[in-house]
Amino acid sequence: MTPPLPTLIRGVGLHAAWSQMIDLNTVCPLVAVTATVDVAAHIYLDVQGLRRYGTRAMHEPDAPTPPLALAAVVLTTMLAFLLVFLLSMAWSVPGVLSVLSLMIPLFDPPVWCWSAGLVVLESGIALHLWSRATRRTDPTLRLEGDARALVKKGPYSVVRHPSYLSYCLCFVGLFLLLPSLGTGLLLLGVPGYYQTAVAEEVDLISRFGNEYREYMDRTGRFLPRLRRAHQRE
């Protein structure tokens, strides 16, 4: 009979602070299902985009991102994908739990902490899926024939960078779920994605001019606007 996952975690030598670990028997299957759906949807939409538009569907805006911000985005995103993968596998392949010992746990998360982390993580995954489903075949904008059109519906009707926001939510969620030095590094991705969004907006203003400025008046960068600007006529 396989012992409970918390017992297995203690058995791989994790810090004593995680001796009363989160209920991975609940967390892991939930993360596994939602992450699998998200990845499958992205693969499907990528294939559809390539069939319809060719390599144009994979073109990203040529926005000059600051090198440090780009490095933070790339490294934290890769680490987040790795941690989500490990969480997805931990309930069925206990051996992968040994990798968690490398993150240097900080403290044993109380129920409210890891529960909040799970909610934030799942919200990030759901927003990531929703924003991609809205964009469908294009990574940033929506292709219309030979032109590119701004996506202004779905989550894009509220915030301008819901996909980047989804990554930030996942970073925070993973830290609350598994508080450690390793997951703490994920928080560096938040300012990284913010600077990336700022750089992209400069490029989008040059492409779309007043259309994008008016869009900026109605939406927030990462958070919804509490008051929308209506001065423009």
KOLMARGU-124904 format. One record per residue (C-alpha): residue number from 0; residue in three letters; x, y, z. Coordinates in Angstrom, 2 decimals. Layout:
N
+-----+-----+---------+---------+---------+
|   n | res |       X |       Y |       Z |
+-----+-----+---------+---------+---------+
| NUM | ALA |       X |       Y |       Z |
...
+-----+-----+---------+---------+---------+
// end
This chain:
233
+-----+-----+---------+---------+---------+
|   n | res |       X |       Y |       Z |
+-----+-----+---------+---------+---------+
|   0 | MET |    0.00 |    0.00 |    0.00 |
|   1 | THR |    1.39 |    3.41 |   -1.01 |
|   2 | PRO |    1.85 |    5.76 |    1.99 |
|   3 | PRO |    0.22 |    9.22 |    1.95 |
|   4 | LEU |    2.05 |   11.81 |   -0.08 |
|   5 | PRO |    3.02 |   13.94 |    2.96 |
|   6 | THR |    4.79 |   10.90 |    4.37 |
|   7 | LEU |    6.59 |   10.37 |    1.07 |
|   8 | ILE |    7.72 |   14.00 |    1.08 |
|   9 | ARG |    9.21 |   13.67 |    4.54 |
|  10 | GLY |   10.92 |   10.53 |    3.33 |
|  11 | VAL |   12.86 |   12.29 |    0.58 |
|  12 | GLY |   14.60 |   14.56 |    3.03 |
|  13 | LEU |   12.76 |   17.86 |    2.68 |
|  14 | HIS |   13.30 |   20.57 |    5.25 |
|  15 | ALA |   11.46 |   19.97 |    8.53 |
|  16 | ALA |    9.41 |   23.12 |    7.85 |
|  17 | TRP |    7.38 |   21.11 |    5.40 |
|  18 | SER |    6.78 |   18.23 |    7.79 |
|  19 | GLN |    3.05 |   18.95 |    7.70 |
|  20 | MET |    2.90 |   19.37 |    3.96 |
|  21 | ILE |    0.02 |   20.51 |    1.81 |
|  22 | ASP |   -2.56 |   17.93 |    0.80 |
|  23 | LEU |   -0.95 |   16.90 |   -2.47 |
|  24 | ASN |   -3.57 |   14.23 |   -2.95 |
|  25 | THR |   -5.96 |   17.11 |   -3.64 |
|  26 | VAL |   -3.59 |   19.64 |   -5.17 |
|  27 | CYS |   -1.75 |   17.44 |   -7.66 |
|  28 | PRO |   -4.72 |   15.95 |   -9.56 |
|  29 | LEU |   -6.36 |   19.37 |   -9.85 |
|  30 | VAL |   -3.20 |   21.03 |  -11.17 |
|  31 | ALA |   -2.58 |   18.07 |  -13.49 |
|  32 | VAL |   -6.02 |   18.32 |  -15.10 |
|  33 | THR |   -6.08 |   22.09 |  -15.58 |
|  34 | ALA |   -2.48 |   22.30 |  -16.79 |
|  35 | THR |   -3.05 |   19.46 |  -19.26 |
|  36 | VAL |   -6.15 |   21.16 |  -20.67 |
|  37 | ASP |   -4.24 |   24.45 |  -20.99 |
|  38 | VAL |   -1.28 |   22.85 |  -22.78 |
|  39 | ALA |   -3.52 |   20.78 |  -25.08 |
|  40 | ALA |   -5.53 |   23.88 |  -26.04 |
|  41 | HIS |   -2.33 |   25.81 |  -26.82 |
|  42 | ILE |   -0.99 |   23.01 |  -29.00 |
|  43 | TYR |   -4.30 |   22.74 |  -30.86 |
|  44 | LEU |   -4.49 |   26.49 |  -31.48 |
|  45 | ASP |   -0.85 |   26.63 |  -32.58 |
|  46 | VAL |   -1.47 |   23.89 |  -35.13 |
|  47 | GLN |   -4.62 |   25.62 |  -36.38 |
|  48 | GLY |   -2.74 |   28.91 |  -36.65 |
|  49 | LEU |    0.07 |   27.36 |  -38.67 |
|  50 | ARG |   -2.44 |   25.73 |  -41.02 |
|  51 | ARG |   -4.34 |   28.97 |  -41.56 |
|  52 | TYR |   -1.60 |   31.61 |  -41.58 |
|  53 | GLY |    1.68 |   29.73 |  -41.85 |
|  54 | THR |    4.63 |   31.06 |  -39.89 |
|  55 | ARG |    2.98 |   34.51 |  -39.68 |
|  56 | ALA |    0.86 |   33.15 |  -36.85 |
|  57 | MET |    3.99 |   32.68 |  -34.72 |
|  58 | HIS |    5.35 |   36.20 |  -35.27 |
|  59 | GLU |    5.80 |   38.21 |  -32.09 |
|  60 | PRO |    5.85 |   42.03 |  -31.95 |
|  61 | ASP |    9.33 |   43.49 |  -32.45 |
|  62 | ALA |    9.33 |   45.30 |  -29.12 |
|  63 | PRO |   12.78 |   45.95 |  -27.60 |
|  64 | THR |   12.55 |   44.32 |  -24.17 |
|  65 | PRO |   15.20 |   45.29 |  -21.57 |
|  66 | PRO |   17.72 |   42.43 |  -21.28 |
|  67 | LEU |   17.26 |   41.97 |  -17.52 |
|  68 | ALA |   13.48 |   41.87 |  -17.90 |
|  69 | LEU |   13.77 |   39.35 |  -20.73 |
|  70 | ALA |   16.09 |   37.16 |  -18.67 |
|  71 | ALA |   13.73 |   37.30 |  -15.68 |
|  72 | VAL |   10.74 |   36.41 |  -17.86 |
|  73 | VAL |   12.44 |   33.48 |  -19.56 |
|  74 | LEU |   13.97 |   31.95 |  -16.44 |
|  75 | THR |   10.95 |   32.34 |  -14.16 |
|  76 | THR |    8.55 |   31.07 |  -16.79 |
|  77 | MET |   10.67 |   27.97 |  -17.40 |
|  78 | LEU |   10.90 |   27.35 |  -13.65 |
|  79 | ALA |    7.14 |   27.76 |  -13.26 |
|  80 | PHE |    6.45 |   25.26 |  -16.04 |
|  81 | LEU |    8.85 |   22.81 |  -14.37 |
|  82 | LEU |    7.15 |   23.16 |  -10.98 |
|  83 | VAL |    3.67 |   22.77 |  -12.46 |
|  84 | PHE |    4.88 |   19.66 |  -14.28 |
|  85 | LEU |    6.31 |   18.22 |  -11.05 |
|  86 | LEU |    3.11 |   18.95 |   -9.16 |
|  87 | SER |    1.13 |   17.32 |  -11.94 |
|  88 | MET |    3.25 |   14.18 |  -11.73 |
|  89 | ALA |    3.74 |   13.98 |   -7.97 |
|  90 | TRP |    0.48 |   12.20 |   -7.18 |
|  91 | SER |    1.18 |    9.35 |   -9.63 |
|  92 | VAL |    5.00 |    9.27 |   -9.68 |
|  93 | PRO |    6.15 |    9.81 |   -6.07 |
|  94 | GLY |    9.81 |    9.71 |   -7.09 |
|  95 | VAL |    9.61 |   13.20 |   -8.58 |
|  96 | LEU |    9.02 |   14.65 |   -5.10 |
|  97 | SER |   12.73 |   14.39 |   -4.39 |
|  98 | VAL |   13.29 |   17.33 |   -6.72 |
|  99 | LEU |   11.30 |   19.56 |   -4.38 |
| 100 | SER |   14.07 |   19.27 |   -1.77 |
| 101 | LEU |   16.23 |   21.48 |   -4.00 |
| 102 | MET |   13.93 |   24.49 |   -3.53 |
| 103 | ILE |   14.95 |   25.07 |    0.13 |
| 104 | PRO |   11.57 |   25.31 |    1.92 |
| 105 | LEU |   11.07 |   28.38 |    4.11 |
| 106 | PHE |    8.19 |   27.27 |    6.33 |
| 107 | ASP |    5.30 |   24.87 |    6.57 |
| 108 | PRO |    2.41 |   26.67 |    4.84 |
| 109 | PRO |   -0.76 |   26.79 |    6.94 |
| 110 | VAL |   -4.00 |   25.68 |    5.31 |
| 111 | TRP |   -5.07 |   29.22 |    4.43 |
| 112 | CYS |   -1.71 |   29.88 |    2.75 |
| 113 | TRP |   -1.49 |   26.85 |    0.48 |
| 114 | SER |   -5.24 |   26.98 |   -0.19 |
| 115 | ALA |   -4.91 |   30.60 |   -1.32 |
| 116 | GLY |   -1.91 |   29.59 |   -3.41 |
| 117 | LEU |   -3.90 |   26.85 |   -5.09 |
| 118 | VAL |   -6.75 |   29.26 |   -5.90 |
| 119 | VAL |   -4.34 |   31.87 |   -7.31 |
| 120 | LEU |   -2.43 |   29.24 |   -9.32 |
| 121 | GLU |   -5.62 |   27.78 |  -10.78 |
| 122 | SER |   -6.89 |   31.29 |  -11.58 |
| 123 | GLY |   -3.65 |   31.96 |  -13.44 |
| 124 | ILE |   -3.93 |   28.76 |  -15.46 |
| 125 | ALA |   -7.59 |   29.51 |  -16.28 |
| 126 | LEU |   -6.78 |   33.08 |  -17.35 |
| 127 | HIS |   -3.90 |   31.79 |  -19.47 |
| 128 | LEU |   -6.28 |   29.44 |  -21.27 |
| 129 | TRP |   -8.99 |   32.11 |  -21.64 |
| 130 | SER |   -6.63 |   34.72 |  -23.08 |
| 131 | ARG |   -5.19 |   32.24 |  -25.59 |
| 132 | ALA |   -8.63 |   31.01 |  -26.59 |
| 133 | THR |   -9.58 |   34.64 |  -27.21 |
| 134 | ARG |   -6.50 |   35.29 |  -29.35 |
| 135 | ARG |   -6.93 |   31.88 |  -30.96 |
| 136 | THR |   -4.35 |   31.55 |  -33.74 |
| 137 | ASP |   -2.11 |   34.52 |  -33.03 |
| 138 | PRO |    0.28 |   34.87 |  -30.07 |
| 139 | THR |   -0.35 |   38.58 |  -29.43 |
| 140 | LEU |   -2.77 |   40.03 |  -31.97 |
| 141 | ARG |   -5.44 |   38.54 |  -34.20 |
| 142 | LEU |   -4.69 |   38.11 |  -37.88 |
| 143 | GLU |   -7.44 |   39.25 |  -40.23 |
| 144 | GLY |   -6.49 |   38.37 |  -43.79 |
| 145 | ASP |   -3.21 |   40.20 |  -44.48 |
| 146 | ALA |   -3.69 |   42.70 |  -41.63 |
| 147 | ARG |   -3.41 |   42.50 |  -37.89 |
| 148 | ALA |   -6.23 |   43.59 |  -35.63 |
| 149 | LEU |   -6.21 |   44.31 |  -31.93 |
| 150 | VAL |   -7.94 |   41.78 |  -29.73 |
| 151 | LYS |  -10.39 |   43.72 |  -27.55 |
| 152 | LYS |  -12.80 |   41.06 |  -26.36 |
| 153 | GLY |  -12.77 |   38.51 |  -23.58 |
| 154 | PRO |  -10.16 |   39.30 |  -20.92 |
| 155 | TYR |   -8.65 |   41.89 |  -23.30 |
| 156 | SER |  -11.73 |   44.05 |  -22.77 |
| 157 | VAL |  -10.65 |   44.53 |  -19.15 |
| 158 | VAL |   -6.83 |   44.38 |  -19.13 |
| 159 | ARG |   -4.33 |   44.80 |  -21.95 |
| 160 | HIS |   -2.01 |   41.93 |  -21.01 |
| 161 | PRO |   -4.10 |   39.12 |  -19.50 |
| 162 | SER |   -1.62 |   36.47 |  -20.63 |
| 163 | TYR |    1.24 |   38.16 |  -18.78 |
| 164 | LEU |   -1.05 |   38.65 |  -15.78 |
| 165 | SER |   -1.78 |   34.91 |  -15.82 |
| 166 | TYR |    1.93 |   34.13 |  -15.49 |
| 167 | CYS |    2.24 |   36.56 |  -12.57 |
| 168 | LEU |   -0.71 |   34.88 |  -10.85 |
| 169 | CYS |    0.94 |   31.50 |  -11.32 |
| 170 | PHE |    4.20 |   32.81 |   -9.82 |
| 171 | VAL |    2.44 |   34.14 |   -6.72 |
| 172 | GLY |    0.27 |   31.02 |   -6.45 |
| 173 | LEU |    3.26 |   28.68 |   -6.59 |
| 174 | PHE |    5.06 |   30.66 |   -3.91 |
| 175 | LEU |    2.06 |   30.53 |   -1.55 |
| 176 | LEU |    1.54 |   26.86 |   -2.33 |
| 177 | LEU |    5.20 |   25.86 |   -1.87 |
| 178 | PRO |    6.94 |   28.69 |    0.05 |
| 179 | SER |   10.65 |   28.32 |   -0.59 |
| 180 | LEU |   13.68 |   30.16 |   -1.89 |
| 181 | GLY |   13.13 |   28.45 |   -5.23 |
| 182 | THR |    9.54 |   29.59 |   -5.66 |
| 183 | GLY |   10.51 |   32.99 |   -4.26 |
| 184 | LEU |   12.67 |   33.48 |   -7.36 |
| 185 | LEU |    9.49 |   33.27 |   -9.41 |
| 186 | LEU |    8.42 |   36.63 |   -8.02 |
| 187 | LEU |   11.22 |   38.24 |  -10.06 |
| 188 | GLY |    9.10 |   37.45 |  -13.10 |
| 189 | VAL |    6.42 |   39.94 |  -12.02 |
| 190 | PRO |    8.50 |   43.10 |  -12.68 |
| 191 | GLY |    9.99 |   41.30 |  -15.68 |
| 192 | TYR |    6.59 |   40.84 |  -17.33 |
| 193 | TYR |    5.59 |   44.38 |  -16.35 |
| 194 | GLN |    8.60 |   45.87 |  -18.14 |
| 195 | THR |    7.96 |   43.59 |  -21.12 |
| 196 | ALA |    4.37 |   44.85 |  -21.31 |
| 197 | VAL |    5.51 |   48.47 |  -21.19 |
| 198 | ALA |    7.97 |   47.86 |  -24.04 |
| 199 | GLU |    5.32 |   46.11 |  -26.13 |
| 200 | GLU |    2.88 |   48.97 |  -25.67 |
| 201 | VAL |    5.38 |   51.39 |  -27.17 |
| 202 | ASP |    5.52 |   49.16 |  -30.24 |
| 203 | LEU |    1.71 |   48.77 |  -30.38 |
| 204 | ILE |    1.21 |   52.54 |  -30.20 |
| 205 | SER |    3.54 |   52.92 |  -33.19 |
| 206 | ARG |    1.51 |   50.29 |  -35.08 |
| 207 | PHE |   -2.03 |   51.32 |  -34.20 |
| 208 | GLY |   -1.71 |   54.94 |  -33.10 |
| 209 | ASN |   -4.86 |   56.48 |  -31.64 |
| 210 | GLU |   -6.72 |   53.17 |  -31.75 |
| 211 | TYR |   -4.34 |   51.75 |  -29.17 |
| 212 | ARG |   -4.28 |   54.96 |  -27.12 |
| 213 | GLU |   -8.07 |   54.85 |  -26.87 |
| 214 | TYR |   -7.85 |   51.19 |  -25.93 |
| 215 | MET |   -5.39 |   52.14 |  -23.17 |
| 216 | ASP |   -7.90 |   54.71 |  -21.88 |
| 217 | ARG |  -10.49 |   51.98 |  -21.36 |
| 218 | THR |   -8.31 |   49.23 |  -19.90 |
| 219 | GLY |   -5.63 |   48.70 |  -17.31 |
| 220 | ARG |   -2.26 |   47.17 |  -18.04 |
| 221 | PHE |   -2.54 |   44.27 |  -15.56 |
| 222 | LEU |   -5.45 |   45.33 |  -13.35 |
| 223 | PRO |   -8.91 |   46.56 |  -14.45 |
| 224 | ARG |   -9.44 |   50.30 |  -14.41 |
| 225 | LEU |  -11.76 |   51.40 |  -11.62 |
| 226 | ARG |  -12.52 |   54.57 |  -13.57 |
| 227 | ARG |  -12.44 |   54.67 |  -17.33 |
| 228 | ALA |  -11.44 |   57.74 |  -19.23 |
| 229 | HIS |  -14.30 |   59.23 |  -21.24 |
| 230 | GLN |  -12.75 |   62.57 |  -22.12 |
| 231 | ARG |  -12.03 |   61.58 |  -25.71 |
| 232 | GLU |  -14.83 |   62.35 |  -28.10 |
+-----+-----+---------+---------+---------+
// end
